[in-house]
Amino acid sequence: QVQLVESGGGLVQAGGSLRLSCTASGSIFSINSMNWYRQAPGEQRELVAGITSGGGMHYADSVKGRFTISRDNAQNTVYLQMNNLKPEDTAVYYCNSVLRTAYSYWGQGTQVTVSS
């Protein structure tokens, strides 16, 4: 099993920045990829960014050029640096890990609110 703990959400004005953190514990050597998803009220959960164990990264078109995913292997932590935030980025952000077995784990979520 993998446990994920997120932090770093909050309230920020449009144009501002936040950095989300997700620290993994447990069977971390089985992790194939770490991802950030978000879910706005009344919307489906969507993939925002991901990073594989090999270092490959991918982003949703809506955040390209504004968000950056990175990881600190020594700390078992993945970060999501969010710059130039927009009101439409308001959502609960979830950390997700996918194991080599394809089993998936989720964090508890952290709220990001961007005011206009």
Summary of the structure (lengths in Angstrom):
residues: 116
radius of gyration: 13.4
end to end distance: 39.8
largest distance: 42.1
contacts: 334
relative contact order: 0.33
helix: 8%
strand: 59%
